[in-house]
Amino acid sequence: MNLTKLKQKYVPLVFTSNEFNEIIIYITHNSDFNFLNDIYLSEKELDLFFQIVDIFLKTNMPLAYILNNKYFYKYDFYVNEDVLIPRQETECIVEEIMKYDLNNKNLFDICCGSGCIGITLKNLQPKLNLYMSDISPKAIEVANLNLKKYKIKAKTFVSDFLNIFDQINIVPDYITINPPYINSLDLNIENNVKKFEPHLALFAKEEGLYFYKILAKRLDFLFQLNKNLLIICEFGFEQKEQLRNIFSGMIVKYNIDFKKDYSNNWRYFVITSKEIYEK
């Protein structure tokens, strides 16, 4: 069947345009987006397409879990229900940290999940020393699969949030964090997200602010490890003012720079020491 006709039938009725493209790339093993409107699917490929459609319509399972694959930045990652599905807004963390010198630096990807942040950065800067941690052993298994896929060397740890820095003696230069930050009472969470994505990686106590409060309490400790440290952390787009209050007592010593994502929503913050960056 001609791909253009197939797309007209299923987009946007069943899939978004991006989802449709991801299915076709998965089926054909061709990652060139320019070819997508110019090919015919074989009978075998068409059968696989309809199998995916059938699972999607019957279960409402996120497409990334059906395909066990999700594109992030310039790369694709193996994912399953043990890890969050990488989101486009998280790519902002990658773009932000690529502004800095990563050559022979130590980067810790905390709450790493599939490893999409750390592995993407290591792909972009091979001389980066990468360390990844997550509280979930199953998430670390997924991250290790993605490391193997890209033939990347990195050290992975099962560790609860910032406890990794109590366990090892490696000095961090950069820390990226995408913590659980959703309030369990949030009514805006889509049903298929609640049903399929791991709650351990989604929801946090204290209205979703629990891990930011821990981070605020441990800032002095972290910057004692390295006064040149830079921390980049994602948050929910409605949490900026609450976070500003949490970190209000720290602004004498630290720069806390809130930044927006591609949709102009507040999405992440960068923390540096005023001692270093205001000289």
C-alpha positions in Angstrom: 0.0 0.0 0.0 1.2 3.5 -0.8 2.3 5.2 2.4 0.6 8.5 1.5 -2.8 6.8 1.4 -2.1 4.9 4.7 -1.1 8.2 6.4 -4.3 9.9 5.2 -6.3 7.1 6.8 -4.6 7.0 10.2 -3.3 10.6 10.8 -4.7 12.3 12.8 -7.6 9.9 13.4 -5.4 7.3 15.2 -1.9 8.6 15.4 -0.1 11.9 15.3 2.1 12.5 12.4 5.2 11.9 14.5 3.8 8.7 15.9 3.0 7.5 12.3 6.6 8.3 11.2 8.0 6.4 14.2 6.0 3.3 13.3 7.1 3.4 9.7 10.7 3.8 10.6 10.4 0.9 13.1 8.8 -1.3 10.4 11.1 -0.5 7.5 14.3 0.1 9.5 14.9 3.2 7.5 15.5 6.4 9.6 15.5 8.8 6.7 12.4 10.9 7.2 12.7 12.2 3.6 11.7 8.8 2.2 8.4 8.4 4.1 6.0 9.6 1.5 7.7 7.8 -1.4 7.5 4.1 -0.6 5.1 1.2 -0.6 4.9 -1.2 2.3 5.4 -4.8 1.6 2.7 -7.3 2.7 4.8 -8.3 5.7 5.4 -4.7 6.7 1.7 -3.9 6.3 0.8 -6.8 8.5 3.1 -5.5 11.2 1.6 -2.0 10.9 -1.9 -3.4 11.4 -0.7 -5.5 14.4 0.6 -2.3 16.0 -2.6 -0.5 15.3 -4.6 -3.3 16.8 -2.6 -3.3 20.0 -2.7 0.5 20.2 -6.5 0.7 19.8 -7.2 -2.3 22.2 -4.9 -1.3 25.0 -4.3 2.5 24.7 -0.7 1.6 25.5 1.8 4.4 24.7 3.3 3.7 21.3 6.9 3.8 22.7 6.1 0.7 24.8 4.5 -1.2 21.9 7.6 -0.5 19.8 10.0 -0.7 22.7 11.6 2.4 21.2 11.6 6.1 21.5 13.5 8.8 19.7 15.2 11.4 21.8 17.3 14.3 20.4 19.3 12.6 17.6 19.1 9.0 18.8 16.6 6.2 19.5 16.4 4.4 22.8 15.1 1.1 24.0 12.3 1.6 26.5 9.8 -0.6 28.4 7.4 -0.1 31.2 10.2 0.0 33.7 11.3 3.5 32.6 9.6 6.8 31.7 9.1 7.5 28.0 11.6 10.3 27.0 9.9 13.6 26.3 10.9 16.3 23.9 11.1 19.0 26.6 13.8 17.0 28.3 16.0 17.6 25.3 16.5 21.1 26.6 18.7 19.7 29.3 21.0 18.3 26.6 21.1 21.5 24.7 21.8 23.5 27.8 24.7 21.4 29.0 26.3 21.2 25.6 27.0 24.9 26.0 29.8 23.9 28.5 33.1 22.2 28.2 32.5 18.5 28.8 35.9 17.3 27.7 37.2 14.8 30.3 34.6 16.1 32.8 32.5 13.9 35.2 28.8 14.0 34.5 26.3 12.3 36.8 22.9 11.6 35.2 20.6 11.2 38.3 17.2 9.5 38.0 18.6 8.3 34.7 15.7 6.0 33.7 16.5 4.8 30.1 19.7 6.8 30.2 18.6 9.1 27.4 20.2 12.3 28.8 23.5 10.9 29.7 23.9 8.6 26.7 23.0 11.4 24.3 25.6 13.6 25.9 28.2 10.9 25.7 27.4 10.3 22.0 27.8 14.1 21.4 31.0 14.3 23.5 32.8 10.9 23.6 35.5 12.2 26.0 32.8 12.9 28.7 33.1 10.6 31.8 29.5 9.4 32.3 28.0 8.1 35.6 24.3 7.2 35.7 22.1 6.3 38.7 18.5 5.4 39.5 16.7 4.0 42.5 15.1 1.3 40.2 17.3 -1.8 39.4 15.1 -2.5 36.4 15.6 1.1 35.1 19.4 0.5 35.4 19.0 -2.7 33.3 17.3 -0.6 30.6 20.0 2.0 30.8 22.7 -0.7 30.5 21.0 -2.0 27.3 21.1 1.4 25.8 24.8 1.8 26.7 25.5 -1.6 25.0 23.4 -0.5 22.0 25.7 2.6 21.4 28.8 0.8 22.6 29.4 3.4 25.3 31.4 3.0 28.4 29.8 4.4 31.6 29.3 3.4 35.2 25.8 2.7 36.4 24.6 2.6 40.0 21.4 1.6 41.8 21.1 4.5 44.2 18.4 6.7 45.7 18.6 10.2 44.3 21.7 12.1 45.7 22.8 9.3 47.9 25.2 8.3 45.1 27.5 11.0 46.3 27.7 9.4 49.7 28.6 6.1 48.2 31.5 6.9 45.8 34.4 9.3 45.8 34.2 10.7 42.3 34.0 14.5 42.1 31.1 15.7 39.9 31.6 18.5 37.4 28.0 18.4 36.1 24.8 16.9 37.5 21.7 16.4 35.4 18.5 15.5 37.2 15.0 14.6 35.9 13.3 13.6 39.2 9.8 12.5 39.9 7.9 15.8 40.2 4.2 15.1 39.6 1.7 15.5 42.5 -0.2 12.2 42.9 -3.4 14.3 43.1 -2.8 16.0 39.8 -6.0 15.6 37.7 -4.2 16.6 34.4 -2.2 13.4 34.1 -3.4 11.4 31.1 -4.9 8.0 31.9 -2.5 6.0 29.8 0.5 7.7 31.5 -1.0 6.7 34.9 -1.7 3.2 33.7 1.5 2.3 32.0 4.4 4.5 33.1 6.3 3.7 36.4 4.8 5.6 39.3 8.1 5.5 41.1 9.5 7.8 38.3 6.4 10.0 38.0 5.1 10.9 41.4 6.7 12.6 44.4 5.5 13.4 47.9 4.8 16.9 49.2 2.9 18.0 46.1 5.6 16.8 43.8 8.3 18.9 45.5 10.0 16.3 47.7 13.2 15.9 45.7 13.7 19.6 45.1 13.6 20.1 48.9 16.3 17.4 49.3 18.3 19.1 46.6 18.1 22.4 48.4 19.2 20.9 51.7 22.2 19.2 50.0 23.5 22.1 47.9 26.2 23.1 50.3 27.4 19.5 50.4 27.4 19.1 46.6 29.3 22.4 46.1 31.8 21.4 48.8 32.7 18.5 46.5 33.3 20.9 43.6 32.9 24.7 43.8 32.8 24.8 40.0 29.8 22.3 39.9 26.9 23.0 37.6 23.5 21.3 38.3 20.7 21.2 35.7 17.3 19.9 36.9 13.9 19.5 35.2 10.6 20.5 36.8 6.9 20.7 36.1 5.9 23.8 34.1 3.6 25.1 37.0 6.1 24.6 39.8 8.4 27.6 39.2 7.1 29.8 42.0 7.1 27.0 44.5 10.7 26.1 43.6 11.7 29.8 43.9 10.4 29.7 47.5 12.2 26.4 48.2 15.5 27.8 47.1 14.9 31.4 48.4 17.3 30.9 51.3 20.1 29.8 48.9 20.2 32.7 46.5 22.9 34.5 48.5 25.3 31.7 47.7 24.0 30.3 44.4 22.7 31.4 41.1 19.4 29.6 40.3 18.5 30.4 36.7 15.0 29.2 35.6 14.7 28.5 31.8 11.9 27.7 29.4 11.4 24.7 27.0 10.5 24.7 23.3 6.8 25.4 24.1 7.7 28.5 26.2 6.9 26.8 29.4 9.2 27.0 32.5 10.9 23.6 32.5 14.3 23.5 34.1 16.8 25.4 36.2 20.6 25.7 36.3 22.4 26.1 39.6 25.9 27.5 39.9 28.0 29.0 42.7 28.1 32.8 42.9 31.6 32.5 44.2 32.7 31.3 40.8 30.4 32.7 38.2 30.2 36.2 39.4 33.9 36.9 39.6 
